[in-house]
Amino acid sequence: MSRHRAKRGWFSIDLPPDWPASSPDSWVSPWGGVLEVREVLHSSSSIDADSLVELHENWCRSRHLHSHETRIEQLPSEILMVRSYGETRQDEFLMVGHFCWGGHLVRLSFHTGLGGLRDEELAEVLAVFFELIPSETHL
């Protein structure tokens, strides 16, 4: 499947072509799920893994995410990712990832109704998460 690249400051994400933008930093899947991107922090110092995990867990707790899985991974692009998914109190499916590279931190979150989640949709979201790359101008 072909994808289109959306550049956002220090990073780019590859999106499915049939996910239209509903705002400059939000896209809607054909099934109604919403993927949002937020620049969280730009610091002159690097963010360590422990701080990233703590920030991620605090964010999830504040959103009442009943996480089934939390993983920390170093992506091939050298970006460090912490991600979780699960149900919220609002009976939504939520997958969130916090990504850091150098002093940059960004959050990608995807939410949809539990009954409307499709395997294809989840596969597309995971592809966006795993293929997040730093922009060439910031390497």
C-alpha positions in Angstrom: 0.0 0.0 0.0 1.3 3.5 -0.9 1.6 6.0 1.9 2.2 9.7 2.1 4.6 11.5 4.4 3.6 14.2 6.8 6.5 16.3 8.1 6.1 17.8 11.5 9.1 19.7 12.8 11.9 17.3 13.7 10.1 14.2 12.5 8.0 12.7 9.7 5.2 10.1 9.8 4.0 8.0 6.9 0.3 7.9 6.7 -2.1 5.8 4.6 -3.5 7.8 1.6 -7.1 7.3 2.7 -6.6 8.9 6.1 -7.6 12.6 5.5 -6.4 15.3 7.8 -9.2 16.8 10.0 -6.8 19.4 11.3 -3.0 20.1 10.7 -2.1 17.4 13.3 -5.0 15.0 13.2 -6.1 12.3 10.7 -9.2 10.2 10.5 -9.2 6.5 9.4 -11.8 5.2 7.0 -13.4 3.5 10.0 -13.6 6.7 12.1 -10.5 6.3 14.4 -8.5 9.5 15.0 -4.7 9.7 15.1 -3.3 12.9 16.7 0.3 14.2 16.9 1.5 16.6 19.5 4.9 18.1 20.0 5.4 17.9 23.7 8.9 19.2 24.4 12.0 20.5 22.8 14.9 20.6 25.3 18.6 21.4 24.9 19.4 18.1 26.8 18.6 14.6 25.9 15.7 12.7 27.5 16.7 9.5 29.3 14.6 6.3 29.1 13.6 6.4 32.7 12.2 9.9 32.4 10.4 8.9 29.2 8.7 5.9 30.8 7.7 8.0 33.8 6.2 10.7 31.7 4.4 8.1 29.6 2.9 6.3 32.6 1.7 9.5 34.2 0.0 10.5 30.9 -1.7 7.1 30.7 -2.8 7.3 34.3 -4.3 10.8 33.9 -6.3 9.5 30.9 -7.5 6.5 32.9 -6.0 4.1 30.4 -6.3 0.5 31.6 -3.2 -0.6 29.7 -2.8 -4.1 28.5 0.7 -3.6 27.4 3.5 -1.1 27.8 6.6 -1.4 25.8 9.8 0.5 25.3 11.6 0.1 22.1 14.5 1.7 20.2 13.3 2.2 16.6 15.7 1.6 13.7 15.7 5.4 13.3 17.3 5.6 16.8 14.1 7.2 18.2 13.2 5.8 21.6 9.5 4.9 21.8 7.3 4.0 24.8 3.8 2.8 23.8 0.7 1.5 25.5 -2.8 0.5 24.5 -6.0 -0.4 26.2 -9.4 0.7 27.2 -10.4 4.0 28.8 -13.3 4.8 31.1 -15.1 6.2 28.1 -15.2 2.7 26.5 -12.7 3.8 23.9 -9.6 2.0 22.5 -6.6 4.2 23.0 -3.0 3.6 21.8 -0.4 6.1 22.7 3.3 6.4 22.0 5.8 8.9 23.4 8.8 9.3 21.1 12.1 11.0 21.9 15.2 11.8 19.9 17.8 14.0 21.4 16.0 16.7 23.3 12.8 16.3 21.3 9.6 14.6 22.6 6.4 14.0 20.7 3.2 12.1 21.4 1.1 10.2 19.0 -2.3 9.0 20.2 -5.0 7.0 18.4 -8.5 6.6 19.7 -11.6 4.9 18.5 -14.7 3.3 19.9 -14.1 -0.2 21.2 -16.8 -1.7 18.9 -15.5 0.0 15.8 -11.8 -1.0 16.0 -10.6 -2.9 12.9 -7.5 -5.1 12.6 -6.6 -3.1 9.4 -6.9 0.1 11.3 -4.7 -1.1 14.1 -2.1 -2.4 11.7 -2.0 1.1 10.0 -1.5 2.8 13.4 1.3 0.5 14.4 3.0 1.1 11.0 2.8 4.9 11.7 4.3 4.4 15.1 7.2 2.1 14.0 8.0 4.2 10.9 8.3 7.6 12.7 11.7 9.0 11.6 13.7 12.1 12.3 13.7 14.7 9.5 16.9 14.9 7.5 17.3 18.6 8.4 17.6 17.8 12.1 20.0 14.8 11.9 
